[in-house]
Amino acid sequence: MLWYKAWRESRTRFVVIAMTLVGFCLFAVLFRDPASRAYGERVRHLIYAGTAKGTFAMLVIFLGLGGLVRERKRRTAVFTLALPAGRLRLVVTQMAVGLLELAALSLVPALLIPLLSRLIHQYYPLAEALHFSILWFGCCSVIFALAFLLSVVLDGEYTAPVACYVALMLEVLISNWPSLRPYRLNLMWTMGDFGIMHWDPRHNLLLSPSLPWARLMMIVLIAFGMLALAARITQKQDF
């Protein structure tokens, strides 16, 4: 029941994000690029390194909204707390459903781009698409976790999303300082393999290097640390 409740509360946000990604994929594949880029470069420019990537990262903020503070504002917290489950189980279920939704959304371009490419007699490798899906899930997990943590501690319908957006903008600005650039702390850079892709021998397709597993693991650990903190705070709230 808790899983179904968490899904019902977030399904509208999930569907909106999914449809947005589907729209980007359809546009990237089916509409010609006036700049006459190679097909693989066009897909990367619109999806993995451009507008779709940034839009997805911003929309994940709304996917991460949860906790009991928002339910108290809507006067549904009493009903939720009356369910035969502790606060920890309630909030962990919300987190788990949100992360599963994030994983599914990260796979949308990987499922659509290679399939749609065949319709126009083009080729985009599934392995390349899955590469970016892993990057998207890893990087956006920390955005999801930050949004969830802020929604647990901040009151107001829009306070947590705005605070999370400001935090992300600050992260981008700080990580772009010359002294910090070599460490590639910019999440948006990591999501799109910015500056480290290379052409295939025929110069038809931009290929990614190996996944930065150490960096992704660090990002995911930070995300789970924030989620654990959010769960701990929820347990101590006095309502």
C-alpha angles and dihedrals in degrees: 000000000000091000092051091047091052090048093050091051094052104030096095091055090045093052093046092052092045093051091047091054092046089053092051092049093050092049094047094051105033102039123070120242111238089212088063094228121173110272096251091047091050092053092048092046094053102031116021102028103022146039099337092053094050093043091050092050091052094046091051086069089069092045088059097055110117145112130100100285092076090047090052089054089053091044093240097108092092091057092046093049090049091063116105094258136086125249092254092056091046095053095040089054090053090050094048094049091047093051091048089051090049091052091050093048092049088057096052096090091042090055097042107037098059091042096047091045090066090058090065094037094253131126131228116170117241090217090059092049092049089049090062092042089060091048092049094049094045096047096039092049088074091048089051091048094048091050091049093048093049092048088054095053103031126070123216133065096258103024096089096046092048092047091049092049091050090049091053092049090051090050090054093047095046094044089054094061108120093242092053101040095088089061092058095220093158108113092204090055091051092048091055102033086240114204098354104081122106138200123256117244091268092049091234102111135039109226130200127232122236117303114269093239096171092053092044092050090051091050092049091048090053089049093052090046090057091046091051089051090050090052091049092050091049091054091054098046112114102225 
